[in-house]
Amino acid sequence: MMLIRHCLVLATLLLSGPVLAQADAATLPAPEGAVKLVVSGQIAATNRGAEAHLDLDLLEPLPGHELTTSTSVTDGVNHFEGFLMRDLLERLGASGETAIALALNDYVVEIPLQDFYDYDVILATHMDGQRLTRRDKGPLWIVYPRDDHAELQDIRYDYRWVWQLHRLEIE
């Protein structure tokens, strides 16, 4: 009888382990600094209701990524630093097909999530070694590797470069 009880306890722990791990993954720490990005919609990891409120400290642990490319709104070639959009989506457990991106200036555009998996699209925090601010398209700017793929020089992609990004709705 004792052996059966131990087996049941062990089975319960083994089966609940992945559930507990998923619950931990679905909970983000609360932001301690100014919120720079709010992500809502079809995401698993949240920290304020059904949304993920992210400050720079919560974004910093994502693997860094660098990109050098020209843009349609700056002169010459610029060097961007930030993190891959797909890493953010994976961290938040995002599912869906579209991200609706909203900028501080009320610009709104729909971006297929597939873009973030087909290309190394970054959410830039720095340009040419300087942290992006509201005055220079920051604090967050969606940047495509435009010079690496001829198809990204199409104007349809230029509309997806959202500077002063502050909200993503995943659908």
C-alpha positions in Angstrom: 0.0 0.0 0.0 2.8 2.4 0.9 4.5 1.6 -2.5 1.3 2.5 -4.3 1.0 5.8 -2.4 4.7 6.7 -3.2 4.1 5.9 -6.9 1.0 8.1 -6.9 2.8 11.0 -5.3 5.7 10.5 -7.8 3.4 10.4 -10.7 1.6 13.5 -9.5 4.8 15.4 -9.2 6.1 14.3 -12.6 2.9 15.2 -14.3 2.5 18.5 -12.6 6.1 19.5 -13.3 5.5 20.7 -16.8 2.4 22.5 -15.7 4.3 24.4 -13.0 7.0 25.2 -15.4 4.5 26.6 -17.9 2.9 28.7 -15.1 6.3 30.2 -14.2 6.9 30.9 -17.9 3.6 32.6 -18.1 4.4 35.1 -15.3 6.7 38.0 -15.9 8.1 40.1 -13.2 6.5 43.5 -12.8 8.4 46.4 -14.4 10.4 48.5 -12.0 11.2 51.3 -14.5 9.2 53.2 -17.1 7.1 50.9 -19.3 8.5 51.1 -22.9 6.3 48.4 -24.5 3.0 46.9 -23.8 2.2 43.6 -25.5 -1.3 42.1 -25.4 -3.5 39.7 -27.3 -2.5 36.1 -27.9 0.4 35.9 -25.4 1.0 33.5 -22.6 3.4 35.5 -20.4 1.9 38.5 -18.7 2.5 40.7 -15.7 -0.5 43.1 -15.6 -3.8 41.5 -16.3 -3.7 40.0 -19.8 -0.9 42.2 -20.9 2.9 42.2 -20.7 4.2 45.6 -19.5 7.9 45.8 -20.3 10.6 48.2 -19.2 14.1 48.2 -20.5 15.3 45.9 -17.6 12.8 43.3 -18.7 13.9 43.6 -22.4 17.6 43.5 -21.7 17.9 39.8 -20.9 16.8 39.0 -24.5 19.8 38.0 -26.6 21.3 41.0 -28.3 21.4 41.4 -32.0 23.1 43.9 -34.3 22.2 45.0 -37.8 23.8 47.4 -40.3 21.4 48.6 -43.0 20.1 51.7 -44.8 16.6 53.0 -44.1 14.1 55.0 -46.1 14.1 57.8 -43.4 17.8 58.3 -42.5 20.9 59.2 -44.5 23.4 56.5 -45.4 23.9 53.2 -43.6 23.2 52.9 -39.9 24.2 50.4 -37.2 21.3 49.2 -35.0 21.4 47.2 -31.8 18.5 45.6 -30.0 17.0 42.1 -30.0 15.2 39.9 -32.5 11.5 40.4 -32.6 11.1 36.6 -32.8 12.9 36.2 -29.5 10.5 38.6 -27.8 7.5 36.7 -29.3 8.9 33.4 -28.1 9.6 34.9 -24.6 6.0 36.0 -24.3 4.6 32.8 -25.7 2.9 34.7 -28.6 0.7 32.9 -31.1 -1.3 34.2 -33.9 -0.6 35.6 -37.4 -0.4 39.3 -37.0 1.1 42.0 -34.8 -0.7 45.3 -34.8 2.0 47.8 -34.0 1.1 51.2 -32.5 3.6 54.1 -32.2 3.6 57.0 -29.8 2.4 59.3 -32.7 -0.7 57.0 -33.2 0.7 55.4 -36.3 -0.7 51.9 -36.6 0.3 49.1 -39.0 -0.4 45.4 -39.2 2.7 43.2 -39.5 2.6 39.5 -40.4 4.3 37.6 -37.6 5.9 35.5 -40.3 8.1 38.5 -41.1 9.8 38.1 -37.8 10.7 34.4 -38.6 11.6 35.0 -42.2 14.0 37.9 -41.5 16.2 39.0 -38.7 13.9 41.9 -37.8 15.0 43.6 -34.6 13.5 45.9 -32.1 16.2 48.4 -32.0 17.2 50.2 -28.8 20.3 51.9 -30.2 21.4 53.4 -33.5 25.0 54.2 -34.3 26.0 53.5 -30.7 23.4 55.9 -29.1 20.3 54.8 -27.2 17.2 55.8 -29.1 15.1 58.4 -27.5 11.6 59.8 -28.4 13.4 62.6 -30.4 15.2 60.1 -32.6 12.7 57.4 -33.3 13.0 55.7 -30.0 12.9 54.3 -27.5 12.0 51.3 -29.6 12.1 51.0 -33.4 11.2 48.0 -35.5 14.1 47.6 -38.0 14.2 45.2 -41.0 17.5 44.0 -42.5 16.6 45.9 -45.7 20.0 45.8 -47.3 20.3 42.0 -46.9 17.1 41.1 -48.9 16.1 42.8 -52.2 12.4 42.2 -51.4 12.6 44.2 -48.2 13.3 47.4 -50.3 9.7 47.3 -51.4 7.6 50.1 -50.0 5.2 47.6 -48.3 8.0 46.8 -45.9 8.9 50.4 -45.3 5.5 50.9 -43.7 6.3 48.2 -41.2 9.3 50.0 -39.8 7.6 51.4 -36.7 9.6 54.0 -34.7 8.5 55.1 -31.3 6.8 51.7 -30.9 4.9 51.5 -27.6 2.3 48.8 -28.1 1.9 45.4 -29.9 -1.4 43.5 -30.2 -0.9 39.9 -31.2 -3.8 38.5 -33.2 
